[in-house]
Amino acid sequence: MINIAELNKETILNDEIFFELYEEKDPILHATLTVDLMARAKSLGVKQLFDIKYKAFAKSKRSFTLKTGGNYTEFEGAYPQLFTGGWMANEEGITILTNFGEKTACSHPIMPIKSLVNAETGYIKTVLAFKVRNRWKEIIVDKEVMSSSNRITGLSKYGVRVTSENARALVQYLADIESMNDSAIPEQLSTSKLGWLNNSFIPYDESVIFDNEDNLSGAFKSIESNGSYTKWLELMHKIRQSERLEPKIYLAGAFASPLLHKFNALPFIINTHGKTGKGKTVALMVATSVWADPTEGKYWIKSKANEIALEARLDFLNHLPLAIDDFSEIQKKMKDDFSGYVYSLCSGGGKERSNVNIGLQRQRYWKNIILTNSERSLISETMQGGAINRIIEFESDEGSIFGNISESAAVVSTVKEHYGYAGREFIEIISDMDLQVLKDMQKDFQDRIYAKATEMGIEKEDKQILPMSILLTADKIATEQIFEDGMYLDFDICFNLLKSKDEVSEEERAYGFIMSDIAIHKNNFIPDNYGNYKGEIWGFIERGYVYIEPNVFKSMCERGNFSNKSFLTWADRNGLLLKDNDRGGTRMEKSKKINGKKSRYNVIKMSDEESEETIENTDFIPIDEQTRLPFDD
């Protein structure tokens, strides 16, 4: 008890006086003691110094120490005690005495136990432990939530008993605890993404905490080992001994995904297409079982997610493969925008988007392989060449994929029970390998592809050669060090899956589209025996060239999803275009005098096959001066 009358100029400013003052929890006694001390300080001539120190102690929560018997958490459990200052924190809840009486922050134990620093963003999150119904739980909470009385009420969905009434007090309690226990609350590196983090691989490195559990908890929890590795390997040996390509290339893709980061390669798609009921979904589940529980909706998904949701999942998986069943559903929705959608998925980064505060959200990014299936090819003649480069696909052979092994149901049953071992082992294997050894292995496959192309006198698309060489590298490592069965992917089959430059060239495909469109609409170009057209007149055919009215040609190019100017430039460069020689030959049109009037046309040389077939299968009469076109006026 302070004896105010005995205090002098020195002793009234001692720390012990202020410790004892703030230990007084009765608000009336605290106020009385404060007034008396201030009066004594004034009489001693040190009022100004006393006020400065009083305000400092009032502001600093660190003034409550063991020296004066300050409060500590008194929770039953395995968590270490934290200093609480004026807060009473025990099994009955969290309270504090104020000048207006007792205030309750929470009716049950709750405390911060760890601070997480996100490796990608530098943002800090807090691990909160709380006890409800005699059970401790842990949740990861954004600092923005803990700092806002409006947002902290959202913790009620986890079971924290917080309402609008006690929200402000709970925010203050948590802030005070963190402030007073900086050195006592441990700090740990965290991430919201899977895959490589420096030399570690998440989720296998337990020194790094995954802090994105709320949004993708199902997918994260599915990445674990379960059942028997031996039984999984036995099934894989049977599958790999079959002649079916689908499960083999899916397995190679599943293993290859973490290698993209090592080779700084862009994401790409592996797709197999064919009639339903063949077992394409089961093959996808087999590949998924390398890393995770292959039950639908956990790791792999149906193609119902919108672009933003898919970006979030890609960002989360990061270097692990994304598996999507029935990708053609997305293709139907996107229609003419599908090329752009493929670009987006395989660019390795999402779009920049603003948030509610008119700032930019963290941009999402990834480097992984996308495993898909569909009922029809993802590649169409109107797809842009850059998008085609990002897809390795093939048509599924006739018959059930797993028919020569066992019923698909038996395969599904096995992989749902035994999974998740091979991925961890693969990461251990490549982590122990020198990066240069990996690169030499990949380059050897790349050189073999180029050599075979040269031998056959063809050019394969460069942007597909790198992905295929990575697939073959992953397959070689898995075959030799995991499966140990010698069942490598067939190099020649994989080589034939690669598109040639002509197949990917937008201009080559545009030329094919134009010739096809002319054949389909031949009545718009060729009159009957009486010189009459059976529909709109789009142009005419003469001496192996098709004359197309410019607006019709432009519309045709728009339907084909390619640039009319780029195509005409290419056609001119390759001797497929007739044009006037005026103005230095820069105009990509040719004048033609019909019915006494001069008109301009885009004139394209037809392929020999198209030209012969058109003439052979129609009652073609070449246009003459008596034939009048609607655009001659």
C-alpha positions as CSV (number, residue, x, y, z in Angstrom):
1,M,0.0,0.0,0.0
2,I,1.4,3.4,-1.0
3,N,2.1,5.8,1.9
4,I,1.6,9.1,0.0
5,A,2.7,11.3,3.0
6,E,6.2,9.6,3.0
7,L,6.9,10.2,-0.7
8,N,9.6,12.7,-1.7
9,K,10.7,14.2,-5.0
10,E,12.6,11.0,-6.0
11,T,10.4,8.2,-4.6
12,I,7.1,9.6,-6.1
13,L,8.7,9.1,-9.6
14,N,9.8,5.5,-9.0
15,D,8.4,2.8,-11.4
16,E,7.0,0.9,-8.4
17,I,4.5,3.7,-7.7
18,F,3.0,3.5,-11.1
19,F,3.0,-0.3,-11.2
20,E,1.0,-0.3,-7.9
21,L,-1.3,2.4,-9.2
22,Y,-2.2,0.3,-12.3
23,E,-2.6,-2.8,-10.3
24,E,-5.5,-1.2,-8.5
25,K,-8.5,-2.7,-10.3
26,D,-11.3,-1.0,-8.4
27,P,-12.0,2.1,-10.6
28,I,-13.0,4.3,-7.6
29,L,-9.9,3.4,-5.6
30,H,-7.7,3.8,-8.7
31,A,-9.1,7.3,-9.4
32,T,-8.7,8.3,-5.7
33,L,-5.1,7.2,-5.6
34,T,-4.3,9.0,-8.8
35,V,-5.7,12.3,-7.6
36,D,-3.8,12.0,-4.3
37,L,-0.6,11.2,-6.0
38,M,-1.0,14.1,-8.4
39,A,-1.7,16.5,-5.5
40,R,1.5,15.2,-3.7
41,A,3.6,15.6,-6.8
42,K,2.3,19.2,-7.1
43,S,3.2,19.9,-3.5
44,L,6.7,18.5,-4.1
45,G,7.2,20.6,-7.2
46,V,7.4,17.6,-9.6
47,K,3.9,17.7,-11.0
48,Q,5.0,18.1,-14.6
49,L,7.4,15.2,-14.4
50,F,4.8,13.0,-12.7
51,D,2.3,13.8,-15.5
52,I,4.8,12.8,-18.2
53,K,5.5,9.5,-16.5
54,Y,1.8,8.8,-15.7
55,K,0.9,9.3,-19.4
56,A,3.7,7.1,-20.5
57,F,2.5,4.3,-18.2
58,A,-1.1,4.8,-19.3
59,K,-0.1,4.4,-22.9
60,S,2.2,1.5,-22.6
61,K,0.7,-1.9,-21.9
62,R,4.2,-3.2,-21.0
63,S,4.0,-1.5,-17.6
64,F,2.4,-4.6,-16.2
65,T,5.2,-7.0,-15.4
66,L,5.8,-9.9,-13.0
67,K,7.4,-7.4,-10.7
68,T,4.0,-6.2,-9.6
69,G,2.2,-9.6,-10.2
70,G,0.6,-8.7,-13.6
71,N,-1.9,-10.9,-15.2
72,Y,-1.2,-13.9,-17.4
73,T,-3.4,-16.3,-19.3
74,E,-4.8,-19.1,-17.1
75,F,-6.0,-21.5,-19.7
76,E,-6.0,-25.3,-19.3
77,G,-4.1,-26.7,-22.3
78,A,-0.8,-27.1,-23.9
79,Y,-0.3,-23.5,-24.9
80,P,2.3,-21.4,-23.1
81,Q,1.2,-18.5,-20.9
82,L,1.0,-15.0,-22.3
83,F,1.1,-11.8,-20.5
84,T,-2.3,-10.0,-20.5
85,G,-1.7,-6.8,-18.6
86,G,-5.0,-5.6,-17.2
87,W,-7.0,-8.4,-18.9
88,M,-8.2,-11.3,-16.9
89,A,-8.0,-14.4,-19.2
90,N,-9.0,-17.7,-17.8
91,E,-11.4,-20.6,-18.4
92,E,-14.4,-18.3,-17.7
93,G,-13.4,-16.0,-20.6
94,I,-11.7,-12.7,-21.2
95,T,-12.6,-9.6,-19.1
96,I,-11.1,-6.3,-18.0
97,L,-12.0,-3.7,-15.3
98,T,-12.6,-0.2,-16.6
99,N,-13.8,3.1,-15.2
100,F,-17.3,2.0,-16.3
101,G,-17.2,-1.4,-14.8
102,E,-16.2,-4.9,-16.1
103,K,-16.0,-5.4,-19.9
104,T,-16.2,-8.8,-21.5
105,A,-14.2,-9.5,-24.7
106,C,-15.0,-13.2,-25.0
107,S,-16.9,-15.8,-23.0
108,H,-14.3,-18.5,-23.6
109,P,-10.5,-18.8,-23.8
110,I,-8.9,-17.4,-26.9
111,M,-5.4,-16.3,-27.7
112,P,-2.9,-15.7,-30.5
113,I,-0.3,-18.5,-30.6
114,K,1.7,-17.8,-33.8
115,S,2.4,-15.1,-36.4
116,L,2.6,-16.1,-40.0
117,V,4.6,-14.2,-42.7
118,N,3.5,-15.1,-46.2
119,A,6.4,-15.8,-48.5
120,E,4.7,-14.5,-51.6
121,T,3.1,-11.2,-50.3
122,G,4.8,-10.5,-47.0
123,Y,1.4,-10.1,-45.5
124,I,1.0,-11.3,-41.9
125,K,-1.7,-13.6,-40.5
126,T,-2.2,-14.8,-37.0
127,V,-3.0,-18.3,-35.8
128,L,-5.7,-18.1,-33.1
129,A,-6.4,-20.8,-30.6
130,F,-9.8,-20.9,-28.9
131,K,-11.5,-23.3,-26.6
132,V,-15.3,-24.1,-27.0
133,R,-17.1,-27.1,-25.5
134,N,-13.9,-28.1,-23.7
135,R,-12.1,-28.5,-27.1
136,W,-9.2,-26.4,-28.4
137,K,-9.3,-25.3,-32.1
138,E,-6.9,-23.4,-34.3
139,I,-7.7,-21.0,-37.1
140,I,-5.7,-18.8,-39.4
141,V,-7.0,-15.2,-39.5
142,D,-6.0,-12.2,-41.6
143,K,-4.7,-9.2,-39.7
144,E,-7.4,-7.1,-41.4
145,V,-10.1,-9.3,-39.7
146,M,-8.5,-9.1,-36.3
147,S,-8.1,-5.3,-36.5
148,S,-11.8,-4.6,-37.4
149,S,-14.7,-4.8,-35.0
150,N,-17.0,-5.2,-38.1
151,R,-15.0,-8.0,-39.7
152,I,-14.0,-9.9,-36.6
153,T,-17.7,-11.0,-36.1
154,G,-17.0,-13.3,-39.1
155,L,-15.1,-15.6,-36.8
156,S,-18.4,-16.7,-35.4
157,K,-18.6,-19.2,-38.3
158,Y,-15.7,-21.1,-36.8
159,G,-17.4,-21.2,-33.4
160,V,-15.8,-18.1,-31.8
161,R,-18.5,-16.5,-29.6
162,V,-18.2,-12.9,-31.0
163,T,-21.1,-10.6,-31.7
164,S,-21.4,-6.9,-32.5
165,E,-21.7,-6.3,-28.7
166,N,-18.3,-7.7,-27.7
167,A,-16.4,-7.3,-31.1
168,R,-14.6,-4.1,-30.2
169,A,-13.4,-5.4,-26.9
170,L,-12.2,-8.6,-28.5
171,V,-10.2,-6.6,-31.1
172,Q,-8.6,-4.6,-28.3
173,Y,-7.8,-7.7,-26.3
174,L,-6.1,-9.5,-29.2
175,A,-4.2,-6.3,-30.2
176,D,-3.0,-5.9,-26.6
177,I,-1.9,-9.5,-26.3
178,E,0.1,-9.4,-29.5
179,S,1.7,-6.0,-28.5
180,M,2.7,-7.2,-25.1
181,N,4.1,-10.6,-26.2
182,D,6.2,-9.8,-29.3
183,S,9.0,-12.1,-28.2
184,A,6.8,-14.8,-26.8
185,I,4.6,-15.4,-29.9
186,P,6.7,-17.3,-32.4
187,E,6.9,-16.1,-36.1
188,Q,6.9,-18.6,-38.9
189,L,7.1,-18.5,-42.7
190,S,3.8,-19.4,-44.5
191,T,2.5,-19.7,-48.1
192,S,-0.9,-19.8,-49.8
193,K,0.5,-21.8,-52.7
194,L,1.6,-25.3,-53.3
195,G,4.9,-26.4,-55.0
196,W,8.4,-25.0,-54.9
197,L,9.4,-22.4,-52.3
198,N,13.1,-21.9,-52.7
199,N,14.4,-25.4,-52.2
200,S,11.4,-26.6,-50.3
201,F,8.2,-28.2,-51.8
202,I,4.9,-27.5,-50.2
203,P,3.1,-29.3,-48.6
204,Y,5.9,-31.7,-47.8
205,D,8.1,-29.2,-46.0
206,E,6.6,-29.0,-42.5
207,S,8.6,-25.9,-41.6
208,V,6.4,-23.8,-43.9
209,I,2.8,-23.4,-42.9
210,F,0.0,-23.4,-45.5
211,D,-2.2,-20.3,-44.7
212,N,-4.9,-20.6,-47.3
213,E,-7.0,-23.4,-45.7
214,D,-10.3,-21.5,-45.7
215,N,-10.7,-21.1,-49.4
216,L,-9.3,-24.4,-50.8
217,S,-9.2,-26.6,-47.7
218,G,-10.7,-29.6,-49.5
219,A,-8.0,-29.6,-52.2
220,F,-5.2,-29.0,-49.7
221,K,-6.3,-31.7,-47.3
222,S,-6.6,-34.2,-50.2
223,I,-2.9,-34.0,-50.8
224,E,-1.8,-36.7,-48.5
225,S,-0.7,-40.4,-48.5
226,N,-3.2,-43.1,-47.8
227,G,-3.4,-46.9,-48.0
228,S,-0.6,-49.0,-49.4
229,Y,2.1,-47.7,-51.8
230,T,2.7,-51.3,-52.8
231,K,-0.9,-51.9,-53.9
232,W,-0.9,-48.7,-55.8
233,L,2.3,-49.6,-57.6
234,E,0.9,-53.1,-58.4
235,L,-2.1,-51.5,-60.1
236,M,0.1,-49.0,-62.0
237,H,2.3,-51.8,-63.3
238,K,-0.8,-53.5,-64.8
239,I,-2.0,-50.2,-66.3
240,R,1.4,-49.4,-67.8
241,Q,1.8,-52.8,-69.4
242,S,-1.3,-52.2,-71.5
243,E,-1.0,-50.5,-75.0
244,R,-3.3,-47.6,-74.0
245,L,-1.6,-44.2,-74.2
246,E,-4.2,-42.3,-72.1
247,P,-3.2,-43.3,-68.6
248,K,0.6,-43.4,-69.5
249,I,0.7,-39.9,-70.8
250,Y,-1.5,-38.6,-67.9
251,L,0.9,-40.2,-65.4
252,A,3.8,-38.6,-67.2
253,G,2.0,-35.2,-67.1
254,A,1.2,-35.6,-63.4
255,F,4.9,-36.2,-62.6
256,A,6.2,-33.6,-65.1
257,S,4.2,-30.6,-63.6
258,P,6.8,-29.7,-60.9
259,L,9.5,-29.8,-63.6
260,L,8.1,-26.8,-65.4
261,H,9.5,-24.5,-62.6
262,K,12.9,-26.2,-62.9
263,F,13.0,-25.5,-66.7
264,N,11.2,-22.1,-66.5
265,A,8.6,-23.4,-69.0
266,L,5.1,-22.2,-69.6
267,P,2.1,-24.2,-68.7
268,F,0.4,-26.5,-71.3
269,I,-2.6,-28.7,-71.7
270,I,-2.7,-32.5,-72.2
271,N,-6.1,-33.5,-73.6
272,T,-7.5,-36.8,-74.8
273,H,-10.9,-36.7,-76.6
274,G,-13.4,-39.4,-77.7
275,K,-16.8,-40.8,-77.0
276,T,-18.0,-41.0,-73.5
277,G,-17.9,-44.2,-71.5
278,K,-14.3,-45.2,-72.4
279,G,-12.8,-44.5,-69.1
280,K,-11.2,-41.1,-69.7
281,T,-12.3,-39.8,-66.3
282,V,-10.9,-42.9,-64.6
283,A,-7.5,-42.2,-66.4
284,L,-7.6,-38.7,-64.9
285,M,-8.2,-40.2,-61.5
286,V,-5.2,-42.5,-61.9
287,A,-3.0,-39.5,-62.6
288,T,-4.5,-37.6,-59.7
289,S,-3.7,-40.4,-57.3
290,V,0.0,-39.7,-57.8
291,W,-0.4,-36.6,-55.5
292,A,-3.8,-36.8,-53.8
293,D,-7.1,-38.4,-53.0
294,P,-8.7,-38.8,-56.5
295,T,-12.3,-38.6,-55.2
296,E,-14.3,-36.2,-57.4
297,G,-14.5,-32.6,-56.0
298,K,-11.4,-32.9,-53.8
299,Y,-8.3,-32.5,-56.0
300,W,-9.7,-32.8,-59.5
301,I,-12.8,-30.9,-60.6
302,K,-15.5,-30.9,-63.2
303,S,-15.5,-28.1,-65.7
304,K,-18.0,-25.9,-64.0
305,A,-15.7,-23.3,-62.5
306,N,-15.7,-19.8,-64.0
307,E,-12.5,-18.1,-65.1
308,I,-11.8,-16.4,-61.8
309,A,-12.4,-19.5,-59.7
310,L,-10.1,-21.5,-62.1
311,E,-7.4,-18.8,-61.8
312,A,-7.6,-19.1,-58.0
313,R,-7.2,-22.9,-58.2
314,L,-4.3,-22.7,-60.6
315,D,-2.6,-20.1,-58.3
316,F,-3.1,-22.4,-55.3
317,L,-1.8,-25.5,-57.1
318,N,1.1,-23.5,-58.5
319,H,3.4,-26.3,-59.6
320,L,1.1,-29.3,-59.1
321,P,-1.1,-30.4,-62.0
322,L,-4.6,-29.2,-62.5
323,A,-7.0,-31.9,-63.5
324,I,-10.3,-31.0,-65.1
325,D,-12.9,-33.5,-66.3
326,D,-14.9,-32.9,-69.5
327,F,-13.1,-29.7,-70.6
328,S,-15.4,-29.5,-73.7
329,E,-18.1,-28.0,-71.4
330,I,-15.8,-24.9,-71.0
331,Q,-15.2,-24.9,-74.7
332,K,-18.9,-24.7,-75.4
333,K,-19.4,-21.8,-73.0
334,M,-16.4,-19.8,-74.4
335,K,-17.2,-20.4,-78.1
336,D,-15.2,-17.8,-80.1
337,D,-13.3,-16.7,-77.0
338,F,-11.9,-20.2,-76.4
339,S,-8.5,-19.4,-77.9
340,G,-8.1,-16.5,-75.5
341,Y,-9.2,-18.8,-72.6
342,V,-6.4,-21.3,-73.5
343,Y,-3.9,-18.4,-73.7
344,S,-5.0,-17.3,-70.2
345,L,-4.7,-20.7,-68.7
346,C,-1.3,-21.4,-70.3
347,S,0.2,-17.9,-69.8
348,G,1.1,-18.7,-66.2
349,G,-0.5,-15.6,-64.8
350,G,-4.0,-14.2,-64.2
351,K,-5.5,-10.8,-65.1
352,E,-4.9,-7.8,-63.0
353,R,-8.0,-6.9,-61.1
354,S,-8.8,-4.1,-58.7
355,N,-10.3,-4.6,-55.2
356,V,-13.0,-2.7,-53.3
357,N,-10.4,-0.1,-52.3
358,I,-9.6,0.7,-55.9
359,G,-6.2,-0.9,-55.5
360,L,-4.8,-3.9,-57.4
361,Q,-5.3,-7.4,-56.0
362,R,-2.3,-9.7,-55.8
363,Q,-1.8,-11.1,-59.3
364,R,-2.1,-14.8,-59.5
365,Y,0.6,-16.9,-61.2
366,W,1.4,-20.6,-61.8
367,K,3.6,-23.0,-63.7
368,N,1.9,-26.3,-64.1
369,I,0.4,-28.8,-66.5
370,I,-3.3,-29.0,-67.0
371,L,-4.7,-32.5,-67.5
372,T,-8.1,-32.6,-69.3
373,N,-10.4,-34.8,-71.3
374,S,-13.3,-34.0,-73.7
375,E,-15.7,-35.6,-76.1
376,R,-14.3,-33.8,-79.1
377,S,-11.0,-32.1,-80.0
378,L,-10.2,-28.8,-78.3
379,I,-8.5,-27.7,-81.5
380,S,-10.6,-26.3,-84.2
381,E,-9.7,-24.8,-87.6
382,T,-10.6,-21.3,-86.3
383,M,-8.4,-21.6,-83.2
384,Q,-5.4,-19.3,-83.1
385,G,-2.0,-20.9,-83.7
386,G,-0.6,-19.7,-80.3
387,A,-3.4,-21.5,-78.5
388,I,-2.9,-24.7,-80.6
389,N,0.8,-24.7,-79.5
390,R,-0.3,-25.0,-75.9
391,I,-2.3,-28.1,-76.4
392,I,-0.9,-31.7,-76.7
393,E,-3.9,-33.9,-77.5
394,F,-4.9,-37.1,-79.2
395,E,-8.1,-39.1,-79.9
396,S,-8.8,-42.0,-77.6
397,D,-8.7,-45.4,-79.3
398,E,-11.8,-47.5,-79.6
399,G,-12.8,-49.6,-76.6
400,S,-12.5,-49.2,-72.9
401,I,-9.2,-47.8,-71.7
402,F,-9.1,-50.3,-68.8
403,G,-10.9,-53.2,-70.4
404,N,-7.8,-55.4,-70.8
405,I,-6.9,-54.9,-67.1
406,S,-10.1,-55.0,-65.1
407,E,-13.3,-53.2,-64.8
408,S,-13.0,-49.4,-64.4
409,A,-14.8,-49.7,-61.1
410,A,-12.1,-51.8,-59.7
411,V,-9.4,-49.3,-60.8
412,V,-11.4,-46.5,-59.2
413,S,-11.9,-48.4,-56.0
414,T,-8.1,-49.1,-55.7
415,V,-6.9,-45.5,-56.4
416,K,-9.5,-44.1,-54.0
417,E,-8.0,-46.3,-51.2
418,H,-4.3,-46.1,-52.1
419,Y,-2.8,-42.8,-53.2
420,G,-0.4,-39.9,-52.6
421,Y,2.9,-41.7,-52.2
422,A,4.5,-41.4,-55.6
423,G,4.3,-37.6,-55.8
424,R,6.3,-37.2,-52.5
425,E,8.9,-39.8,-53.7
426,F,9.2,-38.0,-57.1
427,I,9.9,-34.7,-55.4
428,E,12.6,-36.3,-53.2
429,I,14.2,-37.8,-56.3
430,I,14.4,-34.6,-58.4
431,S,15.4,-32.6,-55.3
432,D,18.4,-34.8,-55.0
433,M,19.3,-34.5,-58.7
434,D,21.6,-31.8,-59.9
435,L,19.7,-29.3,-62.0
436,Q,22.2,-29.6,-64.8
437,V,21.6,-33.4,-65.0
438,L,17.9,-32.7,-65.3
439,K,18.5,-30.1,-68.0
440,D,20.8,-32.5,-69.9
441,M,18.2,-35.2,-69.8
442,Q,15.5,-32.8,-71.2
443,K,17.8,-31.5,-73.9
444,D,18.6,-35.0,-75.0
445,F,14.9,-35.6,-75.7
446,Q,14.6,-32.2,-77.4
447,D,17.5,-33.0,-79.7
448,R,16.1,-36.4,-80.5
449,I,12.8,-34.8,-81.6
450,Y,14.6,-32.2,-83.8
451,A,16.8,-35.0,-85.3
452,K,13.8,-37.2,-86.1
453,A,12.0,-34.2,-87.7
454,T,15.0,-33.5,-89.9
455,E,15.2,-37.1,-90.9
456,M,11.6,-37.1,-91.9
457,G,11.9,-33.8,-93.7
458,I,9.2,-32.1,-91.6
459,E,9.2,-29.2,-89.2
460,K,7.6,-29.7,-85.8
461,E,6.4,-26.6,-83.9
462,D,9.1,-25.4,-81.5
463,K,6.7,-24.4,-78.8
464,Q,5.4,-28.0,-78.6
465,I,8.8,-29.6,-78.6
466,L,9.8,-28.2,-75.2
467,P,6.7,-29.5,-73.4
468,M,7.0,-32.9,-74.9
469,S,10.7,-33.1,-74.0
470,I,9.7,-32.3,-70.4
471,L,7.0,-35.0,-70.4
472,L,9.5,-37.6,-71.7
473,T,12.0,-36.5,-69.0
474,A,9.5,-37.0,-66.2
475,D,8.4,-40.4,-67.7
476,K,12.0,-41.5,-67.8
477,I,12.7,-40.6,-64.2
478,A,9.4,-42.2,-63.0
479,T,9.9,-45.3,-65.0
480,E,13.5,-45.9,-63.8
481,Q,13.2,-44.8,-60.2
482,I,9.6,-45.3,-59.2
483,F,7.9,-48.0,-61.3
484,E,11.2,-49.8,-62.3
485,D,9.3,-51.6,-65.1
486,G,11.0,-50.3,-68.3
487,M,7.6,-49.3,-69.7
488,Y,8.6,-45.9,-71.2
489,L,6.3,-43.7,-73.2
490,D,6.7,-44.6,-76.9
491,F,9.0,-41.9,-78.4
492,D,7.6,-42.3,-81.9
493,I,4.0,-42.0,-80.7
494,C,4.8,-38.9,-78.7
495,F,6.6,-37.5,-81.7
496,N,3.6,-37.9,-83.9
497,L,1.4,-36.0,-81.3
498,L,3.4,-32.9,-82.0
499,K,1.9,-30.5,-84.5
500,S,3.8,-29.5,-87.6
501,K,4.4,-25.8,-88.4
502,D,1.9,-26.0,-91.3
503,E,-0.8,-27.4,-88.9
504,V,-0.3,-24.6,-86.4
505,S,0.2,-21.8,-89.0
506,E,-2.8,-19.5,-88.8
507,E,-2.5,-18.6,-92.4
508,E,-2.4,-22.2,-93.6
509,R,-5.5,-23.0,-91.5
510,A,-7.1,-19.8,-92.7
511,Y,-6.5,-20.9,-96.3
512,G,-8.1,-24.3,-95.6
513,F,-11.0,-22.6,-93.9
514,I,-11.6,-20.3,-96.9
515,M,-11.5,-23.2,-99.4
516,S,-13.8,-25.2,-97.2
517,D,-16.2,-22.3,-96.9
518,I,-16.3,-21.8,-100.6
519,A,-17.0,-25.5,-101.1
520,I,-19.8,-25.4,-98.6
521,H,-21.3,-22.3,-100.2
522,K,-20.6,-23.2,-103.8
523,N,-24.1,-22.0,-104.9
524,N,-23.0,-18.5,-103.9
525,F,-20.1,-18.6,-106.3
526,I,-21.2,-20.9,-109.2
527,P,-24.4,-20.4,-111.3
528,D,-26.5,-23.2,-112.6
529,N,-26.8,-24.2,-116.3
530,Y,-29.1,-21.2,-116.9
531,G,-26.7,-18.7,-115.4
532,N,-28.8,-18.3,-112.2
533,Y,-27.4,-18.3,-108.7
534,K,-29.3,-20.2,-105.9
535,G,-28.7,-17.7,-103.2
536,E,-26.7,-14.5,-102.6
537,I,-23.9,-13.9,-105.0
538,W,-20.6,-13.8,-103.1
539,G,-18.3,-13.9,-106.1
540,F,-17.3,-16.3,-108.9
541,I,-14.6,-18.8,-109.9
542,E,-12.5,-18.3,-113.0
543,R,-9.4,-20.3,-114.3
544,G,-8.5,-21.8,-110.9
545,Y,-9.0,-18.5,-108.9
546,V,-11.9,-17.5,-106.7
547,Y,-13.0,-13.9,-106.9
548,I,-14.6,-12.8,-103.6
549,E,-16.4,-9.6,-103.0
550,P,-14.3,-7.7,-100.3
551,N,-17.1,-7.4,-97.7
552,V,-17.9,-11.0,-98.1
553,F,-14.3,-12.0,-97.7
554,K,-14.0,-9.8,-94.6
555,S,-17.1,-11.5,-93.1
556,M,-15.6,-14.9,-94.0
557,C,-12.4,-14.1,-92.1
558,E,-14.4,-12.9,-89.1
559,R,-16.3,-16.2,-89.0
560,G,-13.0,-18.1,-89.2
561,N,-11.5,-16.0,-86.4
562,F,-8.5,-14.8,-88.3
563,S,-7.2,-11.5,-89.7
564,N,-8.1,-10.8,-93.4
565,K,-5.1,-8.4,-93.8
566,S,-2.6,-10.9,-92.4
567,F,-4.0,-13.7,-94.6
568,L,-3.8,-11.6,-97.7
569,T,-0.2,-10.5,-97.0
570,W,0.7,-14.2,-96.5
571,A,-1.2,-15.3,-99.7
572,D,0.6,-12.6,-101.7
573,R,4.0,-13.7,-100.3
574,N,3.2,-17.3,-101.3
575,G,2.0,-16.6,-104.8
576,L,-1.7,-17.3,-104.0
577,L,-3.0,-13.8,-104.6
578,L,-3.9,-11.9,-107.8
579,K,-3.8,-8.2,-107.4
580,D,-3.5,-5.0,-109.4
581,N,0.0,-3.7,-110.0
582,D,-0.9,0.0,-109.4
583,R,0.4,1.9,-106.4
584,G,3.4,-0.4,-106.2
585,G,1.3,-3.4,-105.7
586,T,0.3,-2.5,-102.2
587,R,-3.5,-2.9,-102.7
588,M,-4.5,-6.5,-102.1
589,E,-7.4,-6.4,-104.5
590,K,-7.9,-6.9,-108.3
591,S,-10.2,-5.0,-110.6
592,K,-12.5,-7.0,-112.8
593,K,-14.7,-5.5,-115.5
594,I,-18.1,-7.2,-115.5
595,N,-21.1,-6.1,-117.4
596,G,-19.2,-3.0,-118.5
597,K,-18.5,-2.0,-114.9
598,K,-15.2,-2.3,-113.0
599,S,-15.4,-3.9,-109.5
600,R,-12.8,-4.9,-107.0
601,Y,-12.3,-8.4,-105.6
602,N,-10.0,-10.4,-103.3
603,V,-8.7,-13.0,-105.8
604,I,-7.2,-16.2,-104.3
605,K,-5.7,-19.1,-106.1
606,M,-7.6,-22.3,-105.3
607,S,-5.8,-25.4,-104.4
608,D,-5.7,-27.9,-107.3
609,E,-7.9,-30.3,-105.4
610,E,-10.5,-27.7,-104.5
611,S,-10.5,-26.3,-108.0
612,E,-11.0,-29.7,-109.7
613,E,-13.6,-30.9,-107.2
614,T,-15.6,-27.7,-107.5
615,I,-15.7,-27.9,-111.3
616,E,-16.3,-31.6,-111.3
617,N,-19.3,-31.6,-108.9
618,T,-21.2,-28.6,-110.2
619,D,-22.8,-27.5,-113.4
620,F,-20.3,-24.6,-113.6
621,I,-20.6,-22.0,-116.3
622,P,-17.9,-19.3,-116.2
623,I,-19.2,-15.8,-115.7
624,D,-19.5,-13.8,-118.9
625,E,-20.6,-10.3,-119.8
626,Q,-24.3,-11.4,-119.6
627,T,-24.1,-12.4,-116.0
628,R,-25.1,-9.6,-113.7
629,L,-23.9,-9.5,-110.0
630,P,-25.9,-7.7,-107.3
631,F,-22.9,-5.6,-106.3
632,D,-22.3,-4.3,-109.8
633,D,-24.7,-1.4,-109.2
